[in-house]
């Protein structure tokens, strides 16, 4: 089962927009579709209402997105998305940046 976790650069409890770098990790990510034996591709997003969605590079397997900084305060959610159909495979839950 895939999971998305977030770690703050300075290990504070309250991340600050435009200042706190975060590291987003996707682990337990399936690499191959067992029914078709095709490689599965993914990307990660950072999403907040009223803000442009940030998008990582496309990858296969577990992935670390290092040093992302929120461009604005708000409630951000980090998603692992399937490149095939943009569906959310897993997410971090809401992370609030002040």
Beta strands, then each sheet from edge to edge (+ up, - down):
strand 1: 3-8
strand 2: 21-27
strand 3: 42-47
strand 4: 54-55
strand 5: 63-69
strand 6: 74-82
strand 7: 88-97
sheet 1: 1+ 2- 5+
sheet 2: 4+ 3- 6+ 7-
end
